[in-house]
Amino acid sequence: MKNFEEGFFVFPTLLDEVPPQGEIARTEIFGPVLSLMHAASLDEAIRMVNARSYGNMACIFTSDGASARRFRYEVNAGNVGINVGVAAPIAFFPFSGWGESFFGDLHAQAHHGVEFYTQTKVVIERWPRQWSRKF
C-alpha cells in the first residue's frame, strides 16, 4: 500500500462468529470493523445486544417485519439498523449511543445540537380588560 509507510491504516475488517462474551463483543471499536454475532432466535439477539455496557449501534438482518419492529423497540442502542450493516446516520440525525457509549450532556447533532447553541426565552403575558389592583 502506498502513502501509508509513515502512518497507520486499518483495512476494513469483518469479524464473523464473534463470541458474545468475548473481548471483541465487550469492546466499542471505532474503525472499519464489523463484528457479527449470530443468534438462534429474536429473543437471544435482543438479550445479546442488551447485555452490553455499550449501546452505540445494533443491527438485525431479517425478512420479518414484526421481528424488525420488536428489535427496534427493545434493544438498548442509540442507532439501530434494520437490514443495514452499519447504522451510520447523516448529519441531521442525532449520533450517539446509550449506556457507556454516550458521552456528555446531549447528542451533538440534529435538534439536540441546535438546542445547545440556542438561547431560549419564556414569556408569560396577561392582558386583563380591567386591573383589579392599583400599581
N, C-alpha and C positions, 0 to 999 in steps of 0.2 A: 504494500500500500504506500503510495507516495504522499508526501507533505505531512506525514504524521510521525516522522522519525524522531522529532524532538518533543513530542507531546503524547497524549493518551487518546485512544479511540476504542470505544466499546462497540463491537458489531451487534446488530440486532440478534437477540437470543431468545429461543423458545425452549422452556424447560417443561417437559411433559412428565406425568406421573409423580408430581411433587407430593410427598407425604404430608398430610395435614398437620402433623406435629413436628415436622422438620424445621430446620433453621430458615430455609427459604420461605416457607409459609408463614413464619412468625416475624419476618423482616419486611419493612417497607422499602422496596427497591425503586429508586428514581433513575431510570435509564431505559434503554431499549430492550427491556426484558419482559417476557410474558410467561407467567407461571401457571401451568394448567394442573388443576386438581379435578379428578373425576369423582362423581357421586352416583350412587346406585339409585337414589330417589331424590325427589324435590326436598323432602324433609331433611335428608342428610346434607344436601347442598346448602340449605339455609342455615343449618347448625354449623357447618364448616365456616361459612362467612361470619356468622355472629360469634364464633369462638375466638376470633382475632381481637387483639387490642387495637389494631389499626383499622380504619374504616374509610380509606380513600376511595376505593373502587371495587366493584364486584360485577361480574358479567355472567350471563347464562345464555347457552345456546339451546333453543327448543323450538318445536313446531306447534306447541300447545299454548294457546293464548291465556288460558286460565292459570297455567303454571307460571308464565311470564308475569302476569298481573300479581300473583301471590308473592313471587320472588321480589318484585319491585317494592311492594309494601312491607315485606317482613325482614329484608336484610338491613343490617346496620352499616350502611355505606353512603358516603356523600355523593358519589357518582355511580350510576347503575347503567350497565349496558345490556340490552336485550338483542341477542344475535349480532352483537358488535364486540370485537375483540378488545378494543381499548375505548373506554367511555371518556374520551378527552374532549371536554367542552370547548366551544369557541368563546371569544371574549365576553359576550353578553350573558353567558351562564355563570353562576357562582362556581368557583372552583376551590373546593376544599373538602376534606373528608370529615368523618365523625371520629369520635374516640381520640386515640393518640395521634391520628392523622391531622387533627385540627390544631392550628397554632394561632394564637392571637385572640382578638375580641370579636372579629367578624370576618366574613368572606370578602376577599379583596376585589372581586369583580361583580358585575351586574348591579342590581339596585342596592346591594349592601355597600359597595364601594361608593356609589353616588351619595348614599345617606351619610357615610363617613365624612365626605367633603362638603356637606350641605349644612348651612346654619338655618335652623328652623325657628319659627316664632309662633306662639299660640296667642290668639287674640279672642277675648270673650267680650261681647258687647250686649248692652241692654239699652233700649231706647223707649222708655215709657212715655205715654202721651202727657201725663202729669206726674211730677215728682211728689212723693208722699212726705218728704223731708226737705228742710232748707239747708243749703250749703253755704 
